[in-house]
Amino acid sequence: MILPPPTVQWLDDKGKVFRSPGAAASRLGMLDIIDQTRLPEAVHRLHLSNAEEIHTAIKRLCVRGAPAIGCAAALGLAACAQRFKADSPAEFRRQLEETANFLNSSRPTAVNLSWALQRCLDSCKQEQLPEMKQQLLDEALAILARDIETCQAIGKHGLALLQPGQGVLTHCNAGALASAGTGTALAPLYAAKEKGYEIKVFSTETRPLLQGSRLTAWELSCAGLEVTTICDSMAGQVMAEGRVSLVLVGADRVAANGDTANKIGTYPLAICARYHQIPFYVALPSSTFDWNLPDGKNIPIEQRAQEEIFHCPGVKVYNPAFDVTPNELISGFITEQGILLKPEREKTPHRPK
């Protein structure tokens, strides 16, 4: 099984790659990501080290997927911090908080972005600048390493839902390209492939930016899985024909009651799945649960530019990037802790052990 190159990693000034703590902050480094806007035609990497570049990369979807965004923001913050012109810990802290707030403004819906940045801010407790920079970089790389482990655990737990020859429907991209590891919703599919299961995957196009047909179909086919691309509007027919018996999707934010924000088009899939009595599971790291929101009504929904949708001149365009699936339409949540039938705060810690 061949996975895509790592979506996000740390690259130091000698070209050495890090995906876990061990890099020296005394050596200048940078955020290294795949530019997903150029896939599948080209695998092109971006090396970023200032806040404006990183903010733009997240906003333009060069890096996307809630876990990957969190990892990229954390490493990006560490790269920016190495270049601060600060002569005191207090001034360093001021610039750090200012940069974190700026990066956090790039995309509003995925909670992993703010979660990872806050973890980095909380980690900086030393009183000397070199130590502060090292602690920050160590924390960012720990977030990256933890996401790799989390994806493996999600795949292991989600494998229990799969059977050889099964048809599975997925929406948008929640795989290796959306994380530091094998993904969330796609992680069980990769685990099934390693076990020898021949899973038949149906990947929706995911209008308007085609993450499903450009990214999910590409990475699954690279890994040797059987994948069929369908238009978003074809999902109901595929279910009615009995081609799928499970729906697996990722999430960008889950409220305390289980209401789930994911890529636009997820909500109608859940409705179709309920009508056809097909289990609908959400795969996610525990960091995606937002315990500060009681339900999905207050999840911020990102509005994207009208240019992303083909339209006639003078015609208005409404382009929300996400929708919210009510918890009653969700069969369960696959996390690194196991499969939950409903969110349980005590089983989903925000900080890794």
N, C-alpha and C positions, 0 to 999 in steps of 0.2 A: 504494500500500500504506500503510495507516494502522496504526501501532503504538500501544500504550497510552501514556499519559503516562509520563515517567521514573519508575521505581520508587523510586530513591533519589538524593538530591542534597543540596547544601549551600545554605542560605538565610540571607542575612545580615539584619541588623536593618532594612535599608531595602527588603527584599523582592527583592534581586537574587539570581539563581540562579547557582550555580557547579557545573560538572561536570568541571573540570580545575583545576590550580593557578592561582592568581590572586587569591583572596580574601585580604583583609587580616585577620589575627588580632586586630588592634586594634579591629575592629568585631565586636560580639557576633553570633554566628550559631547555627544549629541544624541538626540532622538533619531532613530533610524526606522522608517516605516515604508511599507509598500504603498505606492500611490494607486489606490483602488479605482480612481476615476479612469485609469488607462487600461484596466483589465476588461476583457481577456486578451486584447491585442498585444499588450506589452507588460512585462513585469519590470516596473521601474521603481527604484527606491529613492526616497527623499531623506536628506540629512538636515535636520532642523535644530537651531540653537537659540533662536530669539522668539519672544512672545508673539510678535505679529505673525511670523511664519507659522507657528504652531496653531495659533487661533484660526488662521485662514485654512490650514490643512484640515482641522476638525470641522469647521463650518462648511467647507467645500466637499466634505465626505471623502477626502483622500484617505483618512482613517475613519472607520465607522464601526458600529456594533458597540453596545454598552460596555462590555468588559475591555475591549481594545481601546476605546476612548479613555477610560479611566487609567489604563496603563500608560498610554501615550501622554496624557496630561501630567501624570506623576513624573515620568522621565523627562518630559519637556520642561517642567518646573525646575528640576534639578539642573538641566543644561543651562537654563536662563540664570539660575542662581550662581553658577560658576563664573558668570560674566558680569555680575553686579559690581558697580563702582561704589562700594560701601566701606567706610573706614571704622565702623563700630557695629557690634551685634544689634544694637537698636535700629540702626539705619538698614542693616541687612534684613532684619525682620520686617521693617516697613515695606521695603521693596518686594520682599517675598509675598507678603499678604496682598499687595497691589497687583502683582503678576498673577497670583492664584485667582483673584477675583476676576481679572481680565480673561484668563483662560476659561474660567467657569461660565462666562457669558457667551461662549461660542455656540453651545447648544443647550436648550433648556430641559428637555424631556428625560434623557438618560440620567438616572441618579448616580451611577457609578462615577461620573465626571466629578461631581462635587464631593462624593465620598472619598475618592482617591486623593483629591487635592487637600481635603481636610486632614486626612491621615498624615500627609506629608507635613502640613503645618504643625500638627500636634507632635510630630517626631522631633522637631527642632528645639531641643531643650538645653543644648550646650551654651556656654558663655563665650566661647572663642570661635572666630570665623572659620578657620579650617575644620574644626570639629563639627560645626553646624552644617557645613557643606557636605561633609562625609556622611553625617547622620541622615541628611536629606536624600542623598543618593542611595544609601543603603535601604532606606524605607521604600523608595520608588522601585528599586530592584526586587525588594521583598514582595511588593504588590504584584509585580510581573511574575515572579516565581510562584506565588500563591495561586495566581490565575491559571497557570499551567497545571498545577496539581488539582485545582478545582474542576477544570475541564475533564481531566482523567476520571475523577470521582463521579461526575455527572454521567459520563459515558458508561461507567460500570453499573451505576444504579438504574439508568434508563434502559440498559440491555434487557432487564427483566420484563420489559413491556413488548419485546420484539420476538418474532418467530421466523424461522427460515421461510423464504418465499413471500413474506408479507409485503403488502403495499402501504407505503407511508407518504403522507402529504406534508410538505413544509412550505413556509412562506418567508419571503425575504432571505436574508443570509444570517445565520447564527452558527457559523462554523469556524474553521481555522482563521478565516479572514476577519472575523468579528471578535477575535480574542487573542490571547497569547498562546493558547494551546489548541486543542482540537475543537473548541467551540462549546456551545450549550446544546441547542436542539440537534445539531449534527453529531455531537460527541457519541450518543448511543449508536448512531448509524456506523460510525467508524469502528466502534467496539464490536458491532455485529459483523462487520467486514473482516476484522481480525479473527473472529470466531468461526468464520467460514459460512455465515448466513448469506444468502443471496437476496438481499432486500431490494425491492423495486420502489424507487423514490420518484415522486411527482413534485416538481419544483415550480411554483407559480412564478410568472414573469416579475411580479411586484412593480407595477406601475407607480409613478412615472419614470423612475430612474433604473428600473430593471435589475435590481440587486439579485433577484432570483435567477434570472436567465444569464446575467453576466458573471455573477460571482458564485452562487451556490452550485449551479449546474457545472461551472468550470472546475471548481475544487473537487466536487464529488466525482466527476468524470476522470480527473487526474488521479484520484485515489482508486479508480477501478470499480466504482459503484455504478449500477444501472440507474440512470436518471433520465426522466422525461420532462421537458419543459411544457407547461400549459399556460394559456392566458389566465389572468386572475378570475375572469368571469366563467371559466370552464370548470372550476373546482366543484360546484354543485353537481354537474353532470358526471364528473369522474366518480364522485361519491355514489350517485344514483346507480351507476353501472357496476358498483361493487369492486372497483379497482383498488380502493384503499380501505384499511381497517384501523388506521391510527393517524392522528394529526399531531405533529410535533412543531412547536414554535418557540422562539426565544422571547425575551422581554427587555424593555428599557427601564421600566419602573413598575413596581407592584405595591399597591397600597396595603395598609394593615389588614383590610378585610379580604384581600385577594383580587380586587379589581386590577386588571393588568393592561398597561400601555405597551403596545408593540407597533410595528410598522403598519401603516394604513392598509386596510384590507383584512386584518386579522379578525376583527369583530364579526364581519359577515361569514368568515370561514367557521367561526365558532357556532354561529347560528345554524349553518348548514350541517355541521357535524352533529349538533344536538338533534336536529330533525331526522338525520339518518342513523342516529344511535351509534355514532363513531366516537370513541374516546378522544378527548382533546386535552393534551398535556402541554404545560409550559416548562421549559428547561431554563435554569438561571442560577447564577451564583448567589449566595445569601446576601451579598452586598447590594443586590438590586431591590431588595425589600426596603421600602421607605416607611418606617414606623411612625414618622411624623404626620403622615396623611392617613386619616381614618378610612377614606374610600377614594375611588377614582375621580370623583367630581372635581377635585382640585389639582389633579395632575396637569402640569403645564403642557400644552400641545404646541409643538413647534410649527410655525407657518413658513412654508418655503416659497421661493420666488415663482412668479407666474410663468417665467421663461422655461421652467422645467416641464410644462405641459403644453403640447401643441394646441393653439387656439386661434380663432379668427381675430383679426384686428378689431379693437373696440369692444370685444367680448370680455366680461369679467371672468376671473379665474379664482377659484378657492382651492388651496393646495395644502391641507394639513398633512404633516409627515407621519402622524401617528393616530391611532384610535384607541379606545379603552374598551376592553372586553369585560363584561360583568363577571364577578366571581362564580355565579351560579352556572355559567356555561363552561367552566373549567373543571376537568376531571381531577387534576392534581398538579403538583409542582415537583419537578425533578431538580434537586439541589445536590450539593456535595455532601449533605448530611443524609440524603436518602429521598424517598418519594413521600411527599406530604399531601394529604387530601385537602388541607387548608393551611394557610400560613400560621406558623407557631413561632413566636418570637424567641422563646428559650432554645429552639433548635436551629436558629439561624443567626449566629453571632456575627457582628460586623467585623471584628478583628480576628485574624487567624491565630490559632494556638501556637 
